[in-house]
Amino acid sequence: MRATPFELEHERHPDAIVVRARGKFDGGAAEAIEALLPAGRAERVVLNLGQIDYISSSGVAALVKLSSTRPLRIASPAQCVRDVLSLAGIERILSIHGDEEAARAGG
């Protein structure tokens, strides 16, 4: 199965920026997400990974980096994302939620 090209959409809410990613999540995808986020503000980011069909090691590293610089909540991760995060042993350090609503509300 071939990964689809990366696509990104976002919307701002009073409590968070919701980012929805689709396709291949790699270092370039992470850079695109970083470019959306205001510098100097630790605004909460809800990252919906439900439509990701491939995540690279640089994509995993980018998630860890992003979570160390601002509040990051991952919503609806696709099974391939869950599998890779579990295999890498980092699912315990990330805030992972079943859907966007839970990610926005979660503590």
Secondary structure, DSSP 8 states (H G I E B T S, - for coil): ------EEEEEEETTEEEEEEEEEESHHHHHHHHHHS-TT----EEEEEEEEEEE-HHHHHHHHHHHHHS-EEEES--HHHHHHHHHHT-TTTSEEESSHHHHHH--
